[in-house]
Amino acid sequence: MIPVAEFKQFTEQQPAFKVLKPWWDVLAEYLTVAMLMIGVFGCTLQVTQDKIICLPSHEPRENLSEAPCQQLLPRGISEPMGDLRELSGLKNNLDLQQYSFINQLCYETALHWYAKYFPYLVVIHTLIFMVCTSFWFKFPGTSSKIEHFISILGKCFDSPWTTRALSEVSGENHKGPAATTAGRATVTVTTTAGPGKAGEGEKEKVLPEPEKVVTEPPAVTLLDKKEGEQAKALFEKVKKFRVHVEEGDILYTMYIRQTVLKVCKFLAILVYNLVYVGKISFLVACRVETSEVTGYASFCCNHTKAHLFSKLAFCYISFVCVYGITCLYTLYWLFHRPLKEYSFRSVREETGMGDIPDVKNDFAFMLHLIDQYDSLYSKRFAVFLSEVSESRLKQLNLNHEWTAEKLRQKLQRNARGRLELALCMLPGLPDTVFELSEVEALRLEAIGDITFPPGLSQLVHLQELSLLHSPARLLFSSQIFLRDRLKVIRIKCEELREVPLWVFGLRGLEELHLEGLFPPELARAATLESLRELKQLKVLSLRSNAGKVPASVTDVAGHLQRLSLHNDGARLLALNSLKKLAALRELELVACGLERIPHAVFSLGALQELDLRDNHLRSIEEILSFQHCRKLLTLRLWHNQIAYVPEHVRKLRGLEQLYLSHNKLETLPTQLGMCSSLRLLDVSHNGLHSLPAELGLLQNLQHLALSYNALEFLPDELFFCRKLRTLLLGYNHLSQLAPQVGALRALSRLELKGNRLEALPEELGNCGGLKKSGLLVEDTLYDGLPAEVRDRMEAE
């Protein structure tokens, strides 16, 4: 007998695939097993038992009827039972070999094909049904997606994060409608303050953590780092799988095709079985021309398994009918419902995760099949489609990784002396940050979407906030907390329209630093949000591609003290609005494409510092107009293309610092010596060949930078500047240093590297403030100094 296990390969599937088998596929599977058993049983009978037994007819050849078996049976039955006598039989001279020959011949020629091949047909049809049922589990284009989906589904179902997320929601739902209403109200306020999905991300942040801890059982609250990383990887897998599967509908199409094929197969089997089932007869008349071999041409045969086969056939037809009904129901289910769309509306209402997206195509079809198995699978799977759930997980992982103790180790004093916490390239903002109440400055760089929770109010000493490529949303309660407390804020983003609107409502702000580009169509207009609410703003820094000074700058004209515009080479055209900045003390116009000093600058009576770095200035004849800026102390004209300094520079008698480095100067005017208040002069990185002797008139000069020029000698009058502390002469063409350098008693830094000096004057020993660390010169020249000079320089 053929074991059923031989057919196992036709239906063998992974046990996990059962979640994609609705009840009708399971029923069909059992029906095919039953039909297969019928076929195997019939085939076994065919092989192990005689198929047909034939006896010759003794009627004369000329009297033979058309149906000797049908004539024989009634006569035998109609014979009176009382007329019994012993029959000796008829001798026909046929041996066993001839009977076997007749049996085989009549089986092949007289027996109907349906009666002969019925068991084999049952097996073949059943195997076709099995293949049709499981074909989409085997086809490469569909099996890969199914296996991937089943793998992800099982991990999502068993993930501890799934239980935690659903438990948190359950705890939130138990807080009552009042808490929910308050949370929604808060989200509504913050949504108006920022673009994108701010409401969705902030909705979860409103819920305070202590309430979560109370409502959750301890086993759910605990989630170790390894489990958190595994859940994080699941989120990425689900995202990629969704993008891949939603592109097509091969699974849906393949399932429909195999179902249609099963229906067609069912109809064909049903029709031809009902037509031919009557052909299974117990008596079979056989007429063959074998009289030369056996002496007989007519035989009456007995199909020994006809009675059993007829019963098996009716049983098989019954199973086929039930199987066909399940297939017809499947077609009805496929075409009656929109299976290429799947809505998580009920899951969203039950879990409170309102951002779970609806899915389509093959992704939706598989979820519909999952619901036929157990809808709990799709509910738990939906947790990993929610961005809110993902943000919660990221937050949990961050809190595990960045403990308060670890963050406290990163605290440092910044340039302003404030205690600063700097975080860079994190997936989010750890909640543990808000446990460090001593933080005065918070610097966040390259961090994903940030929503400051109510815990921000714990940072009672926070005065400075930097958001560098870190878009942030602020709840209304947090905005009120920062409104009068925050003093300095720095925002860096790709485009200035990404600057959060809540920034312009911080009325206690003193410094605002913005870096980003205007869209090309808005660059000429340079529209910036109103600064009218910033009543205490003193410093405004804008690094962008503006075509003019933003009009909103005039909103703070009455109290703005420092304005910095860095244009990265984009030409700044309209500068007339600068005239309104009457209180401005410092002005920076860096890389603004300026070819001349803007006339609007000369109207700034309170101006003390002007920086025109990295422009295209060639001529500075307008420098005469600076005499109207009577408070001007610092003038930075470095990194330009200035070829000469006009003589009327002498008018700047109150100037204390003049930066002319990185230009194209070859000479300096003698009138420069009349700037008697000058304390710093930087003319390094030019082409100077000589210096005017009038520089010796600068009795207040303390810092002189002459490095990277072509100076061959220094005028002796230069050493009359007794207050010089820093003298930078490196990388020139000096062949000697005058002994008068010893007169510079206050000198503490002297750079001589890169010259043609052969020796250093021993008068350097008279420079009491000059130490070895302040003398930058080649080692050979230093070693040539007298020993007592070197000892004095090396002494502490």
C-alpha positions, 0 to 999 in steps of 0.5 A: 500500500502506498503511504500518504507520507509520500505526498507530503511534499505537495502540501508541506509548508512552514507552520507559521504560514497558518496565519495566512490560511483562512478557515476556508483554506483550512477546510479545503486542506482537510477535504483534499486529504480525504479525497487523497485517501479515497484515491490512494485506497482505490489505487491500492485495490487496483494493484493488489486484487484481480481487476476483472473475471470473465467466463465464456458464453456457451450459446452457439455463435449464430444465437449470441445476443448483443448482451449475453450478461444481461440475458444471463442474469434475469434467467438465473434469477427467474429460475424456480428455486424449487427446481434444484438439481446438482449441476456438473458444469460444462467442459470448455477445454480452457486452461488457466493461462487462457482465462488470464489472457481473456481477463486482461483482454476484456479489461482493456477492451470492454471495461469503460475507461472511467471504471478503470482509471477512476482511482488514478483520476482522483489522485491526480485531481487531488494533487492539482487541488493541493498545488493550487492551494499552496502555489502562492506559498511556493512561487518565488515572486510571492513566497519571498514576500510571505516569508519576510512578512511572517518573520516580521509579524512573529517578531512584532507579536512577541516583542516586549515593546508591543506589550509595553506600548499597548499597556501605556495606551491602556494606562492613558485611556484609564486617566479619564476624559478630562486628561485627554481633553487637556492633552488635545487642547495643548496639541492644538496650541502647539500645532499652530506654532510649527510645520509638519506633524508637530501635533502628532509628536507632541500628543504623546509628550504631553503625558507625564511620565510619573503617571505612566509608571503608576498605571503600568505593572513593573514587568511592562515598565522594564525594557532592557537595552537589548530589547529596545535595540531589537524593537528599533530594528523592527521599526526599520524592517517594517518601514522597508517592507511596507515600501516594498510590498505596497508597490504591487499586488502580485500576492492578491493576483496570484491568490485570485488566479489559483482560486479561479483555477480551483473553481474551474477544476471543480466544475469540470470534475463535477460535470464529467464525474456525474456523467460517467459515474454510471459507467461503473457496472458490476457485469460487463459484456465482452466480445472479442475475436479469439475463437481461433485461440480459445474457441469462444468470442463472447464472454460475460465478465464480473468487475470485482471492485465495481460496487466499491468503486461506485460508492467511493465515486459518490463519496468523492463527488460529495467531497468535491461539491463541498470543496467547490462551495468553499472555492465559490465562497472564496471568490465571493469574499475576494470580489465582494470586499475591497481587499487592496485597502486596509484601514486601522481605524478601529485599532487607532480608536482602541489604542489611541495611536492616531498616526497609524497609516492605512495600507494598500495592495499586497500589504493590505491583502495579507492583513485581511488574511491575518484578520481571518486567523486572529485580528490580534496579530494586526493590532500588535503589528500596527504598533510598529507602523506608528511614528508615535510608537517609534518616537516612544521607543527612541525616547526609551532607548535614549533614556537608557543610554544617556543617564543623568550621570552620563550627561552630567559628565559632559557639562562644560563652561562655554565661552560666556562662562555658562555651564553648557550641555552639548549633545550632537547627532542623537536620534532624539532628546533624552528626558534625563536632560531635564533632570540637570537643573544646573544647566545654563546653556543647552546646545543641540546639534543634528538631532531629529525632530525635538518636542520639548516636554513639560519637564523643560520647566525643571531647567530653572537656570537655562539662559542659552539655547542652540538648535543647530540643524535640530528642528524643535517644537515647543508646547505652550506651557514650555513657551511661557516658561522660556518667554522671559527666561531665555536670553540667547538662542542660536538657530541653524537650519537649511532654510530660514522658513524652518525657524520655529515661530515660537522663537519670535515670541521670546520677549526676554531674548537678548541675542538671536543668531539665525543661520539658513538660506532664503528660498531663491524666489524670496532671497531678494525680498529677504522676508523674516518674521516680525521681531516686534515682540523681542523688546529686549533684543540687543544682538541680531546675527543673520547668516543667509543669502539675503538681497537686502537687510530684512525689513523686520530689523527695523522693529528692533531699531530702537534697542538693537546694539549689534547687527551681524549680516553674513551673506556667504558671497551673495550680494547685499544691495539695499542697505538704507534701512541701516540708517534707522538703527540709531542705537547700533554699536557693532555692525558686521557685513561679512561676505556681502559682495560690497565694492564700496563702504555703504553710505548708510553706515556713516549715519550710525552715530553710536557705531563703535565697531565696523567689520567689512570682512571678505568683501570686494573692497578695492578703494576706501576713499569713503573712509573720510566720512567715518569722522561723523562716527565719532564713537568708532573705535574698531575698523575691520577692513581685512580680507578684501582687495584694497590697494592703498589707504587714502591720506585722510585716514588721519581724520580717524583720530579716535580709532583704536583698532585697524585691521587691514590684513589679507589685502593688496597693500604695498605702502602705508600712508605717512598720515597713518601716524596721526591716528594717535589713539591707535592701539592695534594695527594689523597689516599682515598678509599684504605686499609691504616693502617698507614702513613709514617712519611716522609709525613711531608717532603711535605712542599708544600702539600695543599690537602691531602685526606685519607678518607675511609681507616683503619687508627688508628693514624696519625704521628705527622710529618704530621702536619709539612705540614704547607700549608695544606688547606684540610685534609680529614680523614673521615671514618677511625679508628682514636680514637684521633686527636693530638693537633698538628693539631693547627699548620695547620694555613692555614687549611680551610676544615677538615673532621673527620666524621665516626671515633672513636673520643671521643673529639676534641682538643681545639687547633683547635681554632688555625686554623685561616682559619677553620670555622664551615662550613669547619669542617665536624664532628658529632654534639656531638663532635662539641658541646664538643669544648670550647665555645670560639672556637665555637664562633670563628668558627661561626664568619664570 
